[in-house]
Amino acid sequence: MHISLQDLFEQIDGIGNGGELGYTRLAWTEEDAQLRAWFREQAELRGLLYEVDRAGNQWAWWGGRPTPEDPAITTGSHLDSVPGGGQFDGPLGVLSALAAIDLLRDQGFEPRHPIGIVNTSDEEGARFGIACFGTRVLTGVIDPDQALARADADGITLAEALDEHEIDTDDYGADPMLLKSIACHLELHVEQGYALGEIGSPIAVASHIWPHGRWEVRLQGESNHAGTTPMGRRCDPMNQLADLIVAVRESAVRHDAVATIGRLTVIPNGVNVIAAAVIASLDVRASHEDAVGAVLADLARFAPRRESWTASTYFDTSVSGIVSQAVSEEIGSVPPVLGTGAGHDAGVLQNAGVPTAMLFVRNTTGASHTPAEHADPEDCETGVVALAAALQTMDAGDE
């Protein structure tokens, strides 16, 4: 069987589709449940062995379940999104993996080792505040009890959300045996930037992920009546917020970093009430860790509290070399090598000791986490062909 990549996209297009507002498919919601059910259907339709690991990540195995003695080559990405996200961030990697297996089967290829496709859970971290949540739990980076206690904006804990989706919270946690059963991992992802458009290449191999982290800044004020409190008697945290916003931009520009205040929680959030407090999210990234540290030093007076941190992650040069050679033979040229400021599950797996590489497919708008995100069908098909070739080459790697 072979279902085109475009057909696969059409099958999930209606899930969480807000039209001009983009796609909203937050983790462990009804939309996510529909996508997870779809992934399972696709696995079973292809006769793949389907299972869910202890961290809620979905797997589909071609060639049987892997073992440490016969480890798998894995690929895939995620199906969840940020609020109002694009069509390609995450799904392109999962759907391309399915299409690549279809292509390999059409070519008569039979793997010598298990090949796995993963749909990781809560990669975006948009609901519970930690990116790559599923792989961080899988690899033991996050304590499962602390993870289960995290709550979303409505006060729903992860434990409660998992219960609704029939995930066993008593068994929730790291899965070292699964990690030992993965020989190497390759994630295909839409480019989240402009480089490939400027270079003129449909595809690239990743070199590394920039260091990046998330912090929370709490600005304390004093709640009072908006109409009866003189300006001189106010303790308004919005003034501190204005200072923070300016300081974040100035520091990021000064140190050649990127920094974003992306979410605000205003307490009590009334139009005629001076706020008692404002809680701001802060995301800081740079090509090297010293620059991130310099930005945080500049913002020390705001007392940012660290939520998560990932150091620079360099992908496995051996796996990346194999991937680059396979891609070169398919597209007729050596793919460029790019670093990225975006975090990925592939980076978490690499840091956990799984040899990992990434492929980027050209984004014609350069936009990401927005409906403007776009990849041409021809480039996406090139990605499928390249992914299939890389999987085949990696499977034969020990011959």
Secondary structure as UniProt FT lines:
FT   HELIX           5..12
FT   TURN            13..16
FT   HELIX           19..21
FT   TURN            27..28
FT   HELIX           30..45
FT   TURN            46..47
FT   STRAND          49..52
FT   TURN            54..55
FT   STRAND          58..62
FT   STRAND          72..78
FT   TURN            83..84
FT   TURN            89..90
FT   HELIX           91..106
FT   TURN            107..108
FT   STRAND          115..120
FT   TURN            126..128
FT   TURN            131..132
FT   HELIX           133..138
FT   TURN            139..140
FT   HELIX           144..149
FT   TURN            153..154
FT   HELIX           158..164
FT   TURN            165..166
FT   HELIX           169..171
FT   HELIX           176..180
FT   STRAND          182..190
FT   HELIX           195..199
FT   STRAND          203..209
FT   STRAND          212..220
FT   STRAND          224..225
FT   TURN            226..228
FT   HELIX           231..233
FT   HELIX           237..254
FT   TURN            255..256
FT   STRAND          258..260
FT   STRAND          264..267
FT   TURN            271..272
FT   STRAND          273..274
FT   STRAND          277..285
FT   HELIX           289..298
FT   HELIX           300..302
FT   STRAND          305..310
FT   STRAND          313..314
FT   HELIX           317..331
FT   STRAND          337..340
FT   HELIX           345..351
FT   TURN            352..353
FT   STRAND          356..361
FT   TURN            371..372
FT   HELIX           377..395
FT   TURN            396..398
//
